[in-house]
């Protein structure tokens, strides 16, 4: 062996066990912060997806209304024919279908991890509940409450 090789083998420079453990602890802390920040992202994405499906179903119902001049008779199957992507919506339901009213609801895929049911509702333009929603508490100059 050469003298240079012997010196390199005998050299005690490097990392101590304590230094290595400190680095591992720091990496662990950073990883735990990163994981905590990303854990809720999946349920947030599933909630967003449910909201998009509810809005898409609302638009499909408007298309139905323009063809039939009523929301009566609309069904989930009919909406899926108008917008095929609605077939992927979780528990898409229609309620309160009338000449000018409807309620569309879609469940979030997040279930127990957040989520819930997201709905879009359209009420008659008669403002039977003044001061709520888009109905003004007092009529304007033309007698309208919307």
C-alpha positions in Angstrom: 0.0 0.0 0.0 1.1 3.5 -0.7 1.6 6.0 2.0 -1.3 8.1 0.5 -3.7 5.2 0.7 -2.6 4.4 4.3 -3.2 8.1 5.3 -6.6 8.1 3.8 -7.7 4.9 5.6 -6.3 6.2 8.9 -8.0 9.6 8.5 -10.8 9.9 10.9 -12.7 12.7 9.2 -16.4 12.1 8.4 -19.7 12.3 10.1 -20.3 11.2 13.6 -23.3 9.1 14.6 -24.8 12.2 16.4 -24.5 14.3 13.2 -26.2 11.6 11.1 -29.0 11.2 13.7 -29.6 15.0 13.7 -29.9 14.9 9.9 -32.3 12.0 10.0 -34.5 13.8 12.6 -34.6 17.0 10.5 -35.6 15.0 7.4 -38.3 13.2 9.4 -39.7 16.6 10.7 -39.8 18.0 7.1 -41.4 14.9 5.8 -44.1 14.9 8.5 -44.9 18.6 7.7 -45.2 17.8 4.0 -47.4 14.7 4.5 -49.7 16.7 6.8 -50.1 19.4 4.2 -51.1 16.9 1.5 -53.4 14.5 3.4 -56.6 16.6 2.9 -56.0 17.3 -0.8 -57.7 14.1 -2.0 -61.0 14.9 -0.1 -60.8 18.5 -1.3 -60.5 17.3 -4.9 -63.5 14.9 -4.4 -65.6 17.8 -3.0 -64.6 20.0 -6.0 -65.6 17.2 -8.4 -69.0 16.9 -6.7 -69.5 20.6 -7.1 -68.6 20.5 -10.7 -71.1 17.6 -11.3 -73.8 19.6 -9.5 -73.2 22.6 -11.7 -73.0 20.4 -14.9 -76.3 18.8 -14.0 -77.9 22.2 -13.5 -76.8 23.2 -17.0 -78.1 20.0 -18.4 -81.5 20.7 -16.7 -81.5 24.1 -18.3 -81.0 22.4 -21.7 -83.9 20.1 -20.8 -86.0 23.1 -19.9 -85.2 24.9 -23.2 -86.5 21.8 -25.1 -89.6 21.0 -22.9 -90.4 24.4 -21.3 -90.6 22.7 -18.0 -88.3 20.8 -15.6 -91.1 18.2 -15.2 -90.2 14.8 -16.6 -86.5 15.3 -16.4 -84.6 12.3 -15.0 -81.0 11.4 -14.2 -81.0 9.2 -17.3 -82.2 12.1 -19.5 -79.5 14.4 -18.1 -76.9 11.7 -18.8 -78.0 11.7 -22.5 -77.5 15.5 -22.6 -74.2 15.3 -20.7 -72.6 11.8 -20.6 -70.1 12.7 -17.9 -72.9 12.9 -15.4 -72.9 9.1 -15.4 -69.8 9.4 -13.2 -71.5 11.6 -10.6 -71.9 10.0 -7.2 -75.5 9.6 -6.2 -76.9 12.3 -8.6 -80.5 13.1 -7.5 -83.2 15.4 -8.8 -85.9 16.8 -6.5 -88.5 19.5 -6.6 -89.0 19.4 -10.3 -91.6 21.8 -11.4 -92.3 24.4 -14.1 -89.6 26.7 -12.7 -88.0 24.8 -9.9 -85.5 22.1 -9.3 -82.9 20.8 -6.9 -79.9 18.9 -8.0 -77.7 17.0 -5.5 -74.4 15.1 -5.8 -72.5 13.3 -3.1 -68.8 13.9 -2.6 -66.6 10.8 -3.0 -64.8 11.9 0.2 -67.6 10.6 2.4 -66.3 10.4 6.0 -63.1 12.3 5.2 -65.0 15.5 4.7 -67.3 15.9 1.8 -71.1 15.6 2.1 -73.8 16.4 -0.4 -73.5 19.4 -2.7 -76.7 20.9 -4.2 -77.9 23.5 -6.6 -81.4 24.7 -6.2 -83.6 26.9 -8.4 -86.8 28.3 -7.0 -89.7 29.9 -8.7 -89.3 33.5 -9.6 -92.4 34.4 -7.5 -90.3 35.4 -4.5 -92.6 33.7 -2.0 -89.8 34.3 0.6 -88.9 38.0 0.3 -85.5 39.0 1.7 -83.9 35.5 1.1 -81.8 34.2 -1.8 -82.1 36.5 -4.8 -85.5 37.9 -3.6 -85.4 41.5 -2.4 -87.1 42.4 0.8 -89.0 45.3 -0.8 -90.2 45.6 -4.4 -88.3 47.9 -6.8 -89.8 50.7 -8.8 -91.3 48.2 -11.2 -92.8 46.0 -8.5 -90.2 43.3 -8.9 -88.4 41.6 -6.0 -85.6 40.1 -8.0 
